[in-house]
Amino acid sequence: MKNDVILSHYKYLIENYLFDEYDILGFLIFIREQIDDSRCHFVKEFCDLIAHRTRDEGIIKDNIKNAINNSYKKNKKNKIKGYNGFNWKTWINEWKIIGVDLNIDFFKDNKKLLKEITICIISLAQDTEYFDNDILIGKVEPFIDSAKKIVLLTSEPNKHSPLVCLMTCGPFEEIANEDRGFINNPLETKRIDKTLFLYCGDKLILTIK
C-alpha cells in the first residue's frame, strides 16, 4: 500500500540521520491521523500545530488561556495553575509508543536521535499563534536558558506578558554563552554529512554531536 511506501521513506531518513526539520514537518503531518491521542497527546499536539500554525484548540491553547484566567498564579508545586507543560519523561514514553506502532527506532545513540527530532519540532513551532474566539491570546517562542537548554515558551501578544515554559530540550554544552536568551530571528535546522546544525538566521548556534 502507498502508506507503507511513504512510511518506509521517512523511516529510512530518520534512522539514518538524513532528515532536517522539513522532513519532520512532512513526517508529523503524515502520521498525525495514525497517532492515538489518548496515549500520545503531546506528540499529537505538535502534529496538529505544525499542520496548522494558527490554532484555536489543543493543549497549548488551553495552557495559555488557563494561565491568563488564573492570573498566572502558582499551585503548591510552584506550577502555573491549569498549565500542563510537556514533561521530557512523558515525551520519551510517547515516542516509544509511536516507535513500536510504526516500527521506527527513535532511541538510537542514547536518545541523540530523539533530541534531533525534538530540536526540529521546536524550530517548526517557533512563532505559532493561538486564538480564542478569533482573538489572538498567545504565541510560542524559543529561548536558550542559563543551563544551555533550548526552551519553548508561551506568552501573550504584548511586551509585558509573563513567559511560561512549555517544554525543554538539552542541555547542549556546544551552545555559546553569548547565544543564551531570546531567539529573535527564525530558527532553521540543516543537515550536512549526517550532522544536524541549528541556525538562528545566518548564525550557527548548535551542532548536535
N, C-alpha and C positions, 0 to 999 in steps of 0.2 A: 504493500500500500504506500501511497505517496507520503503519508505521515511518517512512516518508518524511514523513508529515504531522507526526509528533512531532519528528523531526529538524529539519524546516523551522521549527517553533515555536522550538526552542532556538537555532537559527542566527540567527533574527531578533532574539531577545532579546540574544544575545551580541554580534553585530556592530553593534547599535545602542545598546549601553551601557544596556540596560534591565533587567539582571539584578542580583540580590543573591545571598547565599550559599544561600538556599533554592532558587533556580533552579539554581544549580550543583550542589546536592545531587541534585536530580532528574535533571539532565543526566548526572552521573557514574554514577548508578545505571542510567540508560538505555543509556549507551554501554559499560558495563563488560564485557558479553559480546561486544562488537564489537572490542575492543582486542586487538591482537596482543601477548601477554605477552612474546614473545621480542624484540620491537622497542621496546616501551613499558612496561617492567616497573615503573618508578617511578610513572607515572600510573596504571597498573593497580592498584598497591598502594593508592593513595589512593581509587580507586573502591571497592575491597573494604573498606577500613577505614571509609569513610563509610557504606557499606551495612550494615556490622556494627561497631558502636562498641566491641565487645569482640572480640578476635582471639586465636586460638591458633596462627596460622601467618602466613607472609608475611615480607617483608624486615625490617620494623620489629621484629617479634617476634624474628627471628633476630639482629638487631643487638643488642638488649637482652640476649639470652641469651649471645651470644658475648662481649660486654663483661664480663658477670658472670663467665663461665667463665675468661676471660683476666685477671681481676682488674684490668681497665681499664689493662693495660699497653700501651705505645705501641710502634709499629714504627719503623723507621729514618726514615720520612716524618713522624714525630710524630703518627700517627693511631692511634686505638684498634684493637688487633688484632681482626680479624674484624668490624669495624663499617664498613659501607658507607653513608656519608651521601649525600644527594641533591645532586649537583653541578648548579649552575644551568645550565651549558652543556648537560649531558645532558638536563635538564628542558626546555630550549628545543627541542632536537632532537626529543624525543619529541612535543611539541605540534605541531611542524612535520609530522611523520608523520601524526598524528591529523587535523590540518587538511587535509592532502591527501586522506586517506581519506574524510573526512566533508564535504569542500568547505566548510570554515569558516575564515575569515581570523582567526587568533588573534594576528596580528602588526601590527595597526593602530596607528598613532601611536607608533612607536618602542617597541614592546613594552609600552605602557601597558595595553593590554587584557589581556595575559597576566599582568601584575603584579596587576591587579584580580582575575582568576580565582584566582591563587595566594593572595592575601590571603583570599579567600572559603574556599579549601581549608584554609588554616592555621586560620581561625576554626572551621571544621567539625571539624577534627582535635583541637581542644582537649579534653583530659581523656579521650581514648580510652585503653583499657586492654588489656594484653597478658598472656596466661596461658600457662603451661607445665604440662601435666598437672594442669589445674584449679587451679593456684596462681598468684596474681597476681604477676608478676615485674617489671612496669613500666608506665609511662604516658607520654603525650605532653603537654607543656605549652608554652605560648608564652612568649616573653621578648623584651624590647627591649634590644639591646646598646648599647654606648657609641658605635658608629658609626651608630646610629639604624636598624639593620636589625631587621626582625621575624623572630625565630628560633623554630624548633620544636626543643625539647629532649626527650631521653628520660631517664628516671630510674627508679630502683627506688622502690617504695612505702614509703619511710622518709625521715625528715628529714635523714639523714646521707649520702644517696646521692650519688655523683658525677653530674654533669649532662653529657650529651654532645650536641653539635649534630647534629641530623638534617638540617635544611635552613634556608636563609635567604632572605629577600626584601627588597630595598631596596638602598641606604639611602633613607630618606624624610626630607628636611630639615624637613618640616612637623611631625614629632614633637617635642614639647617635652622638654627635658632632664629635667623632673620626672616624665615618664612612663616613663623608662627603668627597666629591672629586670623583676621578675616581674609577671605579669598574674594577679591573684588573683580577679578577677570574670569572668563569662562575656563573651567577645567576641561582637560581632554586627555584621554589615555591613548598612547601609541605603542605599537608592538614592533620591536626591531630585534631580529635574530633570537626570537623566543623570549626576550626580556621585555617586561611591561614597564613603561615610563609614564609618569603623570606630569602633565604640563599645566601651568597656570598662565594662560596667554602663550607667549613665546618662551617663558622661563620654565626650565626643568626643576621640579620640586621634590620628586621622588622616583627612585629606581627600586623596583621590588625584586630583591635577590633571593 
